[in-house]
Amino acid sequence: KKEAATIVYGDGATGNRSITNLNPLGSQSISPQGVPTRSSLTRAVIDNAIVTRAWVVDFIHAKTVRERASFVEDVIRRYVTLPQLPALPIAFAGIELHGVVSPSSVLAQNTKDSITILSANAYSYNHIIGNFASRLPNDFSLRNKSGISVALGELKKLPILSVIEEKLIIREELIDWNDEALQMIGVSATYKCPFSSIESLHTKLMNILHGKTEGREQTIQNIRYNEAIEKEVISFVAEDEETICPISGPWVRSQYKMGNDWKINSSSIIECLLCCGFFSKPSPAIAGEFSTSVLVDPPLQQRRPPTPPTKHKYEEHSLCQTHQQMQQQQQPRQQSAPTKVTLESISKLLEIHDGSELASSYPEEYNF
């Protein structure tokens, strides 16, 4: 009994052709003449087919996506070293052919034109990319937005993406961030800024330092991840921050750290006060300046339940008991004075006084 199976090449390199009369689980295959022969589906052939298939996937990706130059160059290098797959009988359009066709030959025939185009894209613009790479460290025109815009306009016209383009995109966003931070520093000299604004600036800075900016994410959203390039870009932007943001970077970090520590510690103290019964509500709202005071109920420990009446054994003592109860009712009821808790007292517990050394205001940012 003949056991036949069909293996389809879905990479487009061989069109709609497929291999027939091949039992992938057996040790024999059937020739076009119907003669059993030794199967050519060996481990080496399978490994070579996987290598070829992986290259085809990357090749199609390089054709359809504006990839990095390094990725395109790698695809071209691998093309030259692709393994040769064995010639197998094929069936085309339902007609079995008695000849043999080499998959490697068909692949080479169908991809040679595209390889030529990719090679031109990868190597024909090296002089433009190299020129910007040499200017990047010291050219002052590439440290202002107008010069960067001109350079990016030229680089984005290239059919491939360069690391220089990614670095310039992040530098431009770092310059925008620095302008925003310096503006807030100027505002803080007049009045305290909301902590949410400093928190937002800090988050933007961290995203920039990790290469997670909006402009760069849009540029690399469809390309393959490259860990080496990620490290190179992160190292570049860290050096850029020291040059472009010598004032704003440390200022935002210090303000965020003080404010965030204040927020964490104050939240912990308020939680302790809530557990001890200092607040009548789970989260009383406090707004205004640090001098705002809140009247709260006394702690639970100070609320003593009334002493239950003593039960007497004999009925003749009931008159005395009634008399004592009447006297107690006639006396004015003494209420415990409410406890006054201020934001200043909480700040002193935190050893930060009233936050006067901070450039940010907090009362409206936290719900106590």
N, C-alpha and C positions, 0 to 999 in steps of 0.2 A: 504494500500500500504506500502510495506516495504521500508524504506530508509536506505541503507547500505553505509558505508564508510570504507576505509582502512587506517590504521595508520601504517607506516613502521618504524621499528627500524633500523636506519642507523649506529648505533655505532659498529656493528659487534659482539656485545656480544650475540645476539640471531641468528646469521647466517642470512639466507634469510627469516626468519619467519616474518609474519605480522599479525596484528589483523584485523579480518573481522567482518562483521555484527554489526558494531557499528556506531550509528548516533551521531557524536560529537555535533550537535546542538539540539538534542532532549533530552527528559527526559527518553526515553526508549531505550533498546537495544534488539536484537533478539537472543535468545538462540540457541544453535546448533539444538535443537529439533523444532525450529520455533516458540517458545513461547515468546511473549513480556515480558520482565522483566525490572525492574528499572535500569536505566543506572548507571554504576559504574564510569563514567567519571565525578567525582565531582571536585570542586576547590582544595580540598586537594590532590587528585590523580594527578592533573595537576601540582601542586606545587612540589610534590614529584618526578614526572617524570622529571621536569626541574632540580631539584637538582641532580638527578641521571645522567642525560645527561651531566651536567656540570662536574661532577666527571669523567665520561667516557672520555670526551675530554681532561681533564688534565692528566688522566691516560695514554692515548695513547701518549700524548706529553712527559711525563716523560719516557716512554719506548723508544722513538725514538730520543730524544735529550739529550745531556749531560747537565743536569740541575743542579741547585744549590741543595745542601743537604737540605736546608730549604724547598724548593718546594717539593722535593720527600717525606720528612717527613710529610708535610701537606697532600699530597695525601694519604699516608698510614693511617693517623689519620682519615680522612674523610671516608675512606673505611669501617671502623668499625661502623660508625654512619649513613650509608646510609639508607634511609627509605625503607620500604617494599612496593612494588607495588602490586596491587591486581591481582589475577589470572584471566586471560581472555581466551576465546576460541581462537584458532589459526587455521590457514590453512597452511599446509606445502606441497610444491611441487604441489600445485593445488588440494590437497586432504584435505577436511575438517575433522578435528579430533574432536571427541565428548568429548575428555577429556579437561582438563585445565592444563595450564603450568604457573608457577609463573615466571615473568621476573626477579625478584630479585634472585631466585634460579639459573636460567640460567646464570645470570651475575656473580654470585659468583663462579659457576662451571668453567666458562671460564676464569676467571681472577685470580684464587687462585695461580697458578704457577707463574705468572708474579708478583703478590704482594709479594710472597716469595723472588723473586730475587731483587725486589726494596728495600725490607726491609734489605736484606743483604748489598746492595750497600749503603744504607743510614746510617747504624749503625756499619758496620764492620770495617770502616776505621777511626772511631772517634779518635783512639789513635794516628794515624799518623797526622791528621789535628790538634789535640790538642797539639801535640809536637811542631809543627811549630808555632802555635798560642802563646805558652808560650815563645818561643825564639824570636819572632818578635820584641818586643820593645827594648831589650838590647843586643841581640847576635850580635857581631861585624861582624861575618861571613855573616850575612844576610844584611849587609850594603855595600857590594862590589859585583861587577857583577859576579865574579866566584862563590861565595857562593849562590847568588840568582839563578844562572843558575842550580846549583845542586839541590836546593830545588824545583824549578819549574819542573825540569825533573822528580822528584819523584811525585809531586802533579798531574802533567798532566797525569800520568798513572792511576789515580783513575777514576772509572766510573762516579763519580759525581764531580761537580765544587764546590770549597769552596771559601769563602770570602778571606781567607788567600792567595789563589792563585791569586785572583784579585789584592790584595794589593801588592803582590810581583811583579806582572807585571808592575804596575804603578811605584813602587819604582825603578825598573830597568830602565824604560824610563826617570824617573826624574834624575837618575845618568847620563844617556847619555846626557840629556839636560844641566846639570851642567857642564859637560866636554866641551861641545860646547860653552857655555857662557863664561867660564873661558878662553878659547882660544881666544875668541873675545876681552875680556878685555885686554889680553896681546898684541893683535894686535893694539888695540886703543892707547896703550902707544907710538907707533911709528908713526902711521898716523890715520887719521879719517876714520872710517868705513862707508859704505853706510847706510843710514837710513833704507833702505829696509831690510838689514840684521838684524838690531835691531828690526824692526817691525815683522819680521818672528820669531825671538826668543821670543818676547813677546806673539805672538799668540800661539806658542807651549806651553809656560808656562801656559797660561790661559786654554788651552785645558786639560793639565795635571791636573791642580787644579780642573777642573770640571769633571774629570774622563772620558774625551772624547779622550783618546789616541788610536792610531792605534792598538796596541797590545791588549788592553782590548776590543775594539770594535769588533775585530775578535773573541774574546773568548765568548762574551755574545750576539752576533748578533742574535741568534735563541732562546734565553731563555726569560722567562717572566720578565717583569719589576717589580722591587721591590724597592719602595721608601725608605724604611728603610735602605736597604743595600746601596743604592746610597748615602744617607747621611753619613753612616758609612765610606764608601770609601773616600768621599770628605773630611771628618774630618781628616781621617788618612793622606792623602796626604798633607793637609795643615800643619800638625805637622811635616811631613817629610821634607817639604821645609825649615822650620826654621833650621832643623838640617843639611841637606845635602847642602843647597844653602844659607849659611849666607852672602856670598859676591855677588854671581851672581844674586840672586833674586832681592835685592834692587837696584843693579846697572842697570839691564835691565829695571826695572820699572821706575826709575828716568830718564834714557836716553830716553825711549819711551815717557814719559809724556812731557819732554821738547821739543823733536822733533815733536811730534804730535801737541802740542800747537803752536809751531812755524809755522807748516804747516797750521793749521786752521787760525791763525791770519794773516799770510802773504797772504794767499789766499783771505781773506776778504779785505785787503788793496789793493791788486792788482785789485780786482773787483771794488773797489771804484775808483781807478785810471782809469780803463777802462771806467767806467761810465762818468767820467769827461773829457774824451778825451785825456788822456796823452799818449796813445799808438796808433800808426797808424794801427797796426794789432791787431786782437782779442787776439792772444796769441803769442807774439814774444818769440822765444826760447832763453834762457839764459843758457850758460854753462860755466864752469870754476870756478874760486875762487870767493869769495865775492866781490873782487875789480872790477869785470866785470862791465863796464858801458854800457848803451844803449842810443843811441840818438833817441829821439822820437819827434813826431810832437807836436807843441804847443797846449795847450788846445783849445777847441772849442770856449771858451769865448773870446780868443784873436784873433780869425779869424774874422775880421770885413769885411763885404761885401762892395764893392765899392759904393760910394754915387751916386745914380742915377742922371742924369742931370736934372736940373730944367727946367720945361716947361715954356716958356715965352708966354705972351699973344700976343705980337706984333711981327711981322716978322722982324722989323728993329733991334731987339736985337740978332738975330741969328748970326750975324757976330762976336759980342762980345763973344758969347758962344763958337763959333768955335775957336777963338783965345785963350781962356782960356784952352780948351781941348788940344790944341797943346802944350801949355806951360807945362801942366801936363805930357804929353807924353815925353817931352824932359828931365824932371827931372828923376834922377836914382830912380828906384823902391826900396823901403825899405822893406826887408823881416824880419819877426820875427825870432829871433834866436831860434834854436831847444832847447827844455828843456832836460837837462841831469838828468837821474834817475839812481841811483846806488843801488846795493843791500845793501850797508852800510846804506844808508838813510832809506831804508825800515826796516832794523834791528833796527836802532835807534828809529824808530817809535814804534817798538815792545819792546823797552827797554831791548834788549838782546845784545846790542853792535853788534859784528860781529860773534857771535856763537863760540867764542874761548873757552868757558867753556864747550861746548858740545863735546862729543866723536865721534859724527857723522858728516858727511858732507852732505849738502843738495842741492847745486846748480843743480846737475844732477838728483835729485829726483823730482823736481817740475818744471812744465811748466808755466812760467809766461807769 
